[in-house]
Amino acid sequence: MVIGVNHKTAPVALRERLAFVGDEVTDALTTLKPLTDGSVLVSTCNRTELYALVPHHADDEIAGNAQASSSVSPAIMQQHIQTLKGWLAEFKNLPLSDIDTYLYVYQDTHALTHWLRVAAGLDSMILGEPQILGQIKKAVQTAQSEQALSNQLGWVIDQVFAAAKQVRNDTSVGAQAVSLGFAAAKLVTQIFDDMAKRTLLVVAAGEMNRLVATHIAGLGVGQVIICNRNPERAELLAAELRQAGRKVRVEPLAALPEVLAEADIVSSCSGSMDMLIDKGMTLRALKRRRYQPILMIDLAVPRDIDPTISRIDDVYLYSVDDLQHVIAGNIEQRRQAAVDAELLVSQLVVEIERRFQVRQVGKDIQQYRERTHQQVENILSAALAQFEQGDSQAEDIVTELSRRLTQTLTHAPSKLMRKAAREGDSELLDFVVSGLNDAYRR
């Protein structure tokens, strides 16, 4: 089952109230343990969802659940849904009536399909983005550390992750760059190799440049130089980039003409009204570099880099408009690839459900055999006790033993055949009858 908050319709203030941050996640998983047979809580800036297996007990079958023992009756499922909705409202100290309108619920096949679509990036704001899979994996690790995962839910999670990987490998839904940072990084890999020997120059440490710089630095560049007017903001970005053990240094913006010669890759987004890198500065830098190529990415509007530089040999200059055109085309390609991905998701869900049923029926058969064995043992013990007491009616005892054993062994198949006949399921009825006949022939 999946219960989530509809971020498209829920007010921002309510979405913020329903998000889980910090220790709330571990506290929530602890309180969920008595209510589920395993749970995972995913809470990101664009998603708040609870993935859970509802409890299933043999008592449900005794109470008259006519479905297979691996499923839960609709009435009992609704009880579990209301219980978990009530848990969410109570945990967040909100009236259920205030949040119920903004909650969605998926069950069984729909729940599995939703989880796989999310993991494959098909339900993201940016179609095909890979970050959500990492966020789900982190949520699963948290659930594992809090012992909130059952073996059964863990098996389902493994199937979802393997299927999501297959969707991304077998389709092009995540192959094209659809963000500035991703597009810039893709551009770098098309021009340079041996990233450990490359230097990235970041001109200005604003939010957009931070995102682009993080993507490019993540390729494994050997050194990052940050030129910025505000040293405090530059140091914040430097600290973030140093976390991966990367060599980073901060220079004042006035040092730009000197450090430009060190850069293989330049990403600039200053917001300045004046150009920061002109043709003369670039020619001098190239000469000092012995005319080794430079990739320049100008994200600023108005521009930071003189556009005439694009005519200089050994300089590759791309503006934000160039990247946006690439992104627009890639988004359309992703949309087309998503059609194939959705079809593959449907096929994979069927396969997972089939494997789940095969896995589950093994447990059901084992439980049936154990219960039947116990019943037979009880009947036999009672008969033997009569013999030990010297009951002279041996023939009656054996007859009664035979009758009770026959009743015990034929009860479940008979009940199944009556159910198939009542519902007009001739295929199931024929299957059971032929199976019993085959057993008798042995």
Buried (B, 14 or more C-beta within 10 A) or exposed (E): BBBBBEBEEBEEEBBEBBBBEEEBBBEBBEEBBEBBBBBBBBBBEEBBBBBBBBBBEEEBBEEEBEEEBBBBBEEBBEEBBEEBBEBBBEBBEBEBEEBEEBBEBBBEEEBBBBBBBBBBBBBBEBBBBBEBBEBBEEBBEBBEEBEBBBEBBBBBBEBBBEBBEBBBEEBBBBBBBBBBBBBBBBBBEEEBEEBEEBBBBBBBBBEBBBBBBBBBBBBEBBBBBBBBEEBEBBBBBBEBBBEEEBEBEBBEBEEBBBBBBBBBBBBBBBEBEEBBBBBEBBEBBBEEBEEEBBBBBBBBEEBBBBEEBBEBEEBBBBBBEBBEEBBEEBBEBBEEBBEBBBEBBEEBBEEBBEEBBEBBBEEEEEEEEEEBEEBBEEBEEEBEEBEEEEEEEEEEBEEBBEEBBEEBEEEEBEEBBEBBEEEEBEEBBEEBEEEBEEEEEE
